[in-house]
């Protein structure tokens, strides 16, 4: 009676094996696509964050021009601001360097 419902059991075993292989290929492709998408998203996020930080530095420099003139005569308060600004710029440079590993486009920018 089983032979009448499922005419060739080995055929169904072969079809099952093929479908498992196809499912494995689809799962691998989905994983690879997800990893690629995540990597691109991370790169875009890095650009966005670094652009925001750079914009903030430029905005501060426009508001207080003595921060970008290394030869300006400064009061004590302005010297502290200059030192702090220089430290912030150095940290941005370090952040860019740290994030450039493996992202050539980011280093070129």
C-alpha positions in Angstrom: 0.0 0.0 0.0 2.8 2.4 0.7 4.2 1.8 -2.7 1.0 3.1 -4.2 1.1 6.4 -2.4 4.8 6.9 -2.8 5.8 5.1 -6.0 9.6 5.3 -5.6 11.0 5.9 -2.1 14.6 6.4 -3.4 13.3 9.2 -5.7 11.9 11.1 -2.7 15.2 10.6 -0.8 17.1 12.0 -3.7 14.7 15.0 -4.0 15.0 15.6 -0.2 18.8 15.6 -0.5 18.7 18.0 -3.4 16.3 20.3 -1.6 18.6 20.3 1.5 21.5 21.3 -0.7 19.4 24.1 -2.3 18.4 25.3 1.2 22.0 25.3 2.3 23.0 27.4 -0.7 20.2 29.9 -0.1 21.1 30.2 3.6 24.8 30.8 2.7 23.8 33.4 0.1 21.5 35.2 2.6 24.3 35.2 5.2 26.8 36.6 2.7 24.3 39.3 1.6 23.7 40.2 5.2 27.4 40.5 6.0 28.0 42.7 2.9 25.0 44.9 3.7 26.2 45.3 7.3 29.7 46.2 6.2 28.4 48.9 3.8 26.1 50.2 6.5 29.1 50.5 8.9 31.1 52.4 6.3 28.3 54.8 5.7 27.9 55.2 9.4 31.6 56.0 9.8 31.4 58.6 7.0 28.3 60.2 8.6 29.8 60.4 12.1 33.2 61.7 10.9 31.5 64.3 8.8 29.4 65.5 11.8 32.5 65.7 14.0 34.4 67.6 11.3 31.5 70.0 10.8 31.4 70.7 14.6 35.2 71.4 14.6 34.8 73.8 11.6 31.8 75.5 13.2 33.8 76.1 16.4 36.7 77.5 14.4 34.4 79.9 12.7 33.0 81.1 16.0 36.4 81.4 17.5 39.0 82.1 14.8 41.9 82.2 17.4 41.6 78.4 17.6 43.0 77.9 14.1 45.7 80.5 14.1 48.8 79.1 15.6 50.5 82.5 15.7 47.7 84.4 17.3 48.4 86.2 20.6 46.1 84.7 23.2 44.8 85.5 26.6 45.0 82.7 29.2 41.4 81.7 28.5 42.0 81.7 24.7 45.2 79.6 25.2 43.2 77.0 27.1 40.6 77.0 24.4 43.3 76.6 21.8 44.9 73.7 23.6 41.5 72.0 24.0 40.7 72.5 20.4 44.1 71.1 19.3 43.4 68.1 21.5 40.0 67.6 19.9 41.5 67.8 16.4 44.2 65.3 17.3 41.5 62.9 18.6 39.5 63.2 15.4 42.7 62.4 13.4 43.3 59.3 15.6 39.6 58.2 15.2 39.9 58.5 11.4 43.2 56.5 11.5 41.6 53.8 13.7 38.6 53.4 11.4 40.6 53.3 8.2 41.8 49.8 8.7 40.4 47.8 5.7 38.4 50.8 4.4 40.5 52.3 1.7 37.9 54.9 0.6 37.8 56.3 4.1 41.5 56.8 4.2 41.5 58.6 0.8 38.8 60.9 2.1 
